[in-house]
């Protein structure tokens, strides 16, 4: 198993930036692909971005492309989500999740039901 802990959330004005971290402990972190998801008030949990085991492949939702960047540092067992040009509609609880299963089609990494391990989430609030 792997345990995930998110941090870095907070309150930021529109146009601002935040960097979220997802710290992992337990099994070898480099064996896991990692995704970020978010859930706004009264909304379903939506895919944000994902990154492969090595960090060589990433994929992002259209709503965050050009604004959010996902990276990882396996030496530190940490995945990051750099969020720039934040908008009020980015307000949500952000979760990181991990999975060891390999899918050739990156579509499957956008599905929350394909992930095995989840963190507790960190709140991001963007004021207008």
ZAMARGU-4260 file (C-alpha; in steps of 0.2 Angstrom, whole numbers, plus 5000, padded with zeros to 4 digits):
<rodrens>
0) 5000/5000/5000 | 5005/5018/4998 | 4999/5033/5009 | 4996/5050/5001 | 4995/5067/5010
5) 4991/5082/5000 | 4996/5100/5006 | 4998/5117/4999 | 4980/5122/4997 | 4973/5139/5003
10) 4964/5155/4999 | 4971/5165/4984 | 4964/5179/4973 | 4959/5176/4955 | 4974/5176/4944
15) 4985/5170/4958 | 4995/5154/4960 | 4997/5139/4971 | 5008/5124/4971 | 5000/5108/4978
20) 5011/5093/4985 | 5006/5075/4986 | 5018/5066/4998 | 5018/5047/4997 | 5024/5034/5010
25) 5024/5015/5009 | 5029/5006/4994 | 5040/5011/4980 | 5032/5027/4974 | 5040/5026/4957
30) 5029/5011/4954 | 5013/5022/4954 | 5005/5033/4941 | 4998/5048/4950 | 4983/5059/4946
35) 4975/5074/4953 | 4956/5076/4955 | 4945/5090/4962 | 4928/5091/4969 | 4919/5108/4970
40) 4904/5111/4981 | 4889/5101/4975 | 4899/5094/4961 | 4906/5077/4956 | 4925/5073/4957
45) 4933/5078/4941 | 4950/5074/4933 | 4963/5087/4933 | 4980/5080/4928 | 4990/5064/4929
50) 5008/5059/4927 | 5016/5042/4923 | 5028/5033/4934 | 5044/5041/4927 | 5036/5058/4925
55) 5039/5057/4906 | 5021/5057/4901 | 5008/5069/4908 | 4990/5073/4903 | 4978/5087/4909
60) 4960/5091/4907 | 4956/5104/4894 | 4950/5116/4908 | 4967/5118/4916 | 4978/5116/4901
65) 4991/5130/4900 | 4988/5135/4918 | 4991/5119/4928 | 5007/5108/4927 | 5010/5092/4935
70) 5027/5085/4939 | 5035/5073/4951 | 5051/5070/4961 | 5053/5051/4964 | 5068/5054/4975
75) 5057/5064/4987 | 5041/5053/4984 | 5031/5068/4979 | 5020/5074/4965 | 5017/5093/4962
80) 5003/5102/4954 | 5008/5120/4950 | 4992/5130/4947 | 4994/5147/4939 | 4981/5160/4933
85) 4968/5153/4945 | 4950/5156/4943 | 4935/5156/4955 | 4929/5140/4946 | 4945/5131/4951
90) 4938/5132/4969 | 4937/5114/4976 | 4945/5101/4987 | 4960/5094/4977 | 4964/5075/4979
95) 4979/5065/4973 | 4977/5047/4969 | 4989/5033/4964 | 4988/5017/4954 | 5000/5004/4948
100) 4990/4997/4934 | 4996/5001/4916 | 4984/5007/4904 | 4989/5010/4886 | 4975/5022/4883
105) 4978/5038/4894 | 4959/5040/4895 | 4958/5027/4909 | 4969/5038/4920 | 4956/5051/4919
110) 4944/5040/4928 | 4943/5041/4947 | 4937/5023/4948 | 4954/5017/4941 | 4964/5023/4956
115) 4968/5012/4971 | 4974/5025/4984 | 4968/5042/4989 | 4973/5056/5000 | 4962/5066/5011
120) 4962/5081/5000 | 4967/5099/5002 | 4955/5114/5000 | 4959/5127/4987 | 4948/5143/4987
125) 4950/5156/4973 | 4941/5173/4977 | 4934/5184/4964
</rodrens>
